[in-house]
Amino acid sequence: MNVARIEAEAERDLARVEMAKKYILPAATLRRVPLFTDEPAKPHEYIIAPLIPLAVVTLLGGHGGAGKSMLALILAAHVAAGSDWAGFKVAQGRVAYLSFEDDAETCRWRLAKITEAYGLPAEPIERNLILFDLLAGDPALATETTGRRLERTLLFDQVRDAVADCGLVIVDNASDTFDGDENNRRHVRAFVRQLGELATANNAGVLLLAHIDKSAARFGARGNSYSGSTAWHNSARSRLSLTIEENGAILLRQEKHQFGKGAAPIRLTRNADGVLILADASVLELADKLAYTAQAEHDKLRVLELLALAIESGIDVPTRLTGNASSWHALQALPDMDRCYRSRVGRDRVHGALMQLRRDSKIKPAHYRTTGGNRPSEKWELAT
């Protein structure tokens, strides 16, 4: 038996235990809060009111391509410059942007284009914005141990020291910095609380960028649309989402705000350099009109195909647009009928397409007598 080797392994094991004690999340302590004191309760403060409150973690979700990294850098530049953004009051302060996804040159190029697009002064941004490129090495701020516990990493200590005097800390993003089980509620809560320590220690806003799957983003990211456990939603005291609408507009929503009235949705678009800017109302109206026209044309062609299939299958499609025996009800019998047409909204689209097809002389009403009917009814026929 090699005694020296056993003693060396024992020392390493002891060192691991001591390291775990240092970096593991501390146990909660019970603290009674006095309800009424001579010092009245203060309203919550913001770095960007009301989008990013101080002393808590704000989760910004968006699927790939929505522009959440671009938006985060835009907000960082405005805080560093002390310039209001999109009508929101911005408090000037130092900003730490921790980029775990994009390299330094990409961030610098974006920042130059942002400064140009918004007409921001370069001097205060240079002075107040700290950009950290963290692509090299393991980017995890917290990692799962063999005992399925979540521990802080040495990198977290470096980050904590680096952001000590910052009013806004941006972590881009959760998938790179969280090395735990995203479906484990305890892991997620522990990680968000760990970032919350940075927020409370510095009375800063912490903005954590996170992923929304594309199918959820199609529905505006309402509800539990972030990947993984619902603890992502519940642990963050503030939540934003950035999604792409059907008309191409990019929409920023404040989905969770516990300190007062939230902001109305903000519509954004991209300029020639890809920078997110406020969308012009006339451009959005045109986009909405074009999207509606394209959908209406698609509906006409598809409903005409469905009507032809129904007639070929021997199904009489009545011309009635109301009641329980409408055109839509008859077409429901077709297995080929698209899912988007089977809802109430789909019913209105089907009937609208039928009316347009009649105006275009593509279909026409024809009299027929139902089985056992005492009087003739009308059904749709294809125009010859």
N, C-alpha and C positions, 0 to 999 in steps of 0.2 A: 504494500500500500504506500502510495506516495503522499506523505503527510504534508509536504510543502504545497503540493498541487491542491489538496483538499482545503488547506488553510487559505490559499489564494482564492479559490472558488467561493468560500464562505465570506471572505472580505468583499468580493464583488457582489454577492447576493445582499449583504448588508448595505452596500452602497446603493444598490437599486432600491431597497426599501426606503432609505433616507431620501433618495431622489423622488420617489413616489409621494412621500409625506410632504415634500416641498411643493410639488406641482399639482397634486390632486386638489380638486375643488374643496374648500373648507366646508364643514358642516354648518347648517343654518343655526343662528342663535335666536332665542326668544326675547323680544324687546317690547315692553309696554310703551305705548305712545300716549302722551298727555293730550286730551281732547281740546281743552280750552286753556290758553296761556295769555300772558300780556302781549306776546308777539303774535299778531294775526297771521293766518295762513296766506301765503303769497300765491298769486296766479302763476301757472306754469310759464316758463320762458322758452324761447325758440332761437335757433340759429337762422332758420328760414321759417317764418310764421305763415300758416300753421303746418307746413309740410314736414319739418324736421325739428321736433322738440329737443330741448337739452336734457341731459342726464338719463336718457333712455336709448334703446336700440330701435332704429327704424329699418324695416325690411323693404327693400325695393326689388320687386319681382318683374321678370320679363323673359320671354323666350328669345332664343338666338336671333339676332337681326333686328330686334325692336329698338336697340340703341341705349340700353341701360348704362353701359360703360361711358358712352358719350354724354348722356344726361348727367351722370354722377360727376364727370369732369367739368361740365358746364356749371353745375351748382358749386363745385369746389372753387372755380375761378371767380364766381360772383361773390362768394363769401370772402375770399382773399382780397378782392378789390373793394369790397364793401358796397357793391352795386345791387339794387333791387332787381329781381327777376320775375317776369310774367305778372307784375303787379303785386308780388309778395315782398314783404319787408324782410330784408336781409341784414343781419348783424355782422359787421366785419370781424374777422378773427383769423388765427392761424389754422391752416388746414393740412392734414396728413392724408395723402392718397396712397394706399397700399395696393399696388397693381400686381396681382398674382396671375393674371391672364394675358395682358398685353405687355410687350417689351417697351423699354424706355423711349425708343425712337418713335414708336406709334403714338405713345401718350404725348410726347413733345410736339409732334406734327398736329395732333388733334387740338392741343392747347393753343397753338399758334393760330389755327383756323377759327377756334372759338373766340379768341381775343379779337380777331379781325371782324368776325360776323357780328359780335355784340358791341364792338367799339370800346372794349375794356382797356383801362390803363395797364401797361405791362409792369411798371415799377412796383406797385403794391402786390401784384400777383407773384413776381419774382421774390419779394420779401416774405410773403406770408404762406405761400403754397410749397409744401414739401412733398416731393414725389419719390416713392420708393419702388424700385424695380425688384420684385421678389421671385423671378422666374428660376433662378439657379437654386438647386438643392430642394429639400423637402419643405413645402410651403405650409404644412399643417401648423395651426395654432393650438389645436387640441387633438389628441389621438386616443384610440381605444387600446386598453391594456389587455393582458391575458385574462384578467379577472372581469372583463367586460365592463370596466369602469372607464370614464373619460378623464384623461389627465392633460394638464397644460403641457406645452412643449417649451424648450429653451427659447424658441423663436418668439413665443408670446411675451417673455420677459423683455426681449429686445424691443418689441413693438411697444410695450407699456412704457418703457423709458423714452422711446423716440417720440411719442405723442403726448408727453406729459403737459405741454403748454398749449395744446391745440383745442380750438372750440368745435371743430368738426373733424371726425375721423371716418374715412371711407375705406371699406374693406371689399375688394373686388377679386374674388367672390366667395360664396359659401362653399361651393363644391370643391374648391382648392384648399381652403383653410380648415374645413371640418373633416377630420379623418376618423369619424365615428359612423355609427349606423343611423342613417337619416330616418329610418322607420322606428327607431328606439326613442321613445318620448323622454326618457331620463337623459340620454345623450344630448338630444336637441336642446332641452331646457338648460342643461349644464353649460352648453356652448354659448347660448344666447346670454345667460347670466354672466358668463366669463367676459363677454364683450361689454355687458352692462356695467361691469366693474370699471372698464375704461371710461365709460360715459359718466358714471357718478363720481369717480375720482377726480375728473377734470371739469365737471359740470359741462360736458361736451355732448354734442349730438353724434351718435355713431350710426352710420349708414352702411348696412350690409346688403350687398347685391346677391340675389338668389334666382333660381331657375323656375320658370313656369313652363309646363309642357304645352306643346302647340295646340292640342285639342282643347285644353282648358282656356288658353289665351283667346281662342276664337269666340268664347262666350264672355269676354271682358274680364276674366280672372276673378269673377265673383265667387264667393264661397271659398272652399278649401282647394285652391287651384295650384298651390305650390307642391312640388314633388316631395314625397316623403311624409313624415308624421304631421298631424295637425298641430303638434306642439310648436312648429315653426310659426303658425298664425297666432297661437295663444300666448307664446312667450314674448314675442315682440309687442311692445306697447304702442307701436305706431307702424302702419303698413301702407306702402304705395305699390301701384302696379303700372307697368308700361306695356301697352298692347297695340297691335296693328288692327285697325278696323277694316271692314270689307271694302270701303271706298278708298283705302290706302292711307287714310289719316292715322297718325300715331296719337294715342290717347293716354294721358297720365291721370290716374285716379287715386284719390286718397281713400283707401278702403277701411282704414281703422285709425281713429283719432279719439283718444280718451280724455282729452283736456279741454274740449270745447267744440264749436262748430267746425266741421271739416271744410276743405276747399272744394269748389266745383271742379268738374273734370276740365283738364287743359288739353286743347288740341294742338298738336305739333306737326311739323313737316320738316323735310330736309332741304337745305340749300344746295347749290352746285357742288360744294365741298363735302357734303354729307353731314353738316352740322345741323343739329335739331334746333329749329326756330319756331316761334309762334306761327300757327297757320292763319292765313288770311281767310276771312269768312267767305268772300266771293269764290275763292278757289275751292273751298270745301263744298259750297252749294253746287258748283259745277261738277265736282267729283260725285256728289250724291246723285245729281241728275243723270250723269252718265252711267253710274252703277245701276240706278233704277231702270233706265232705258235698256241696258244690256240684259238685265234680269227679265224684263217684260218680253223682249224678243226671244230669249231662251224659253220662257214659259209658253209662248205661242207655238213654237215649233214642237216642243215636247208634248203639250196637251193635244195638238193635232195628231201626233203619232199615237197617243193613248186612245184617242177617239176612234182612229182607224182600226186599232187592235180590238176595241170593244165591238165595233160593228162587224168585223171579221169573225169574232167569236160568238156572234148572235146576241149580244147584249144591247138592249134598247137603252139609250142614254137620254133621259127626259130633258127638256129645255128649262125646267124649273130650277131656280137658283135659291129657293128657300124651302124650309120644311125638311122632313125626313126622307123625301124621295127626290132629292135634287140631282143635278148632273154629277156633282162630286160624289154623292153616295153610290151612284151606279158605277162610276169609274173605280171606286174602292175595291170592286170585285176582281180587278185585274192584278195578278201577282207582279206585273211589270211596273205598276205605279210606284213612282219614286217616293222615298220616305219623306222628303221635304214637302210633299203635297198631301200627306196624310194628317197633318195637324190642322187646327182652325185657321192659322195663318195660311197654310197651304191650300185650304179650301177656298179662301178669298183669291189666292193667286190663280187657281184653276178656273174659277168663275170669271175672273177678270180677263184671262186669256181667251175663254170662250166668247165673251162679248167682243173682244178685239177681232177674233177670227171671223165672227159674223159680219162686223163692219168691213173687214177686208174681203168679204164674199168668199171665204174659204170653206165655210160651213153654212147650212141653212136649216130652218125648222121644217119638219114634215109631220103630217097627221098620221096617227096610227091608233088602233083600238087595242087596249090592254086585254088580257085574258079575263073574261067575266066582266069587262067594263061596259057601262051603259052609254058612255059618250066618248068621242075620240079625244086622244091626248096628243101632245107634241113631243117629238124626239129630234135629236140632232142627226143630220146627214151631211156627208161630204158634198161640197158643191162640185158639179161636173164642169 
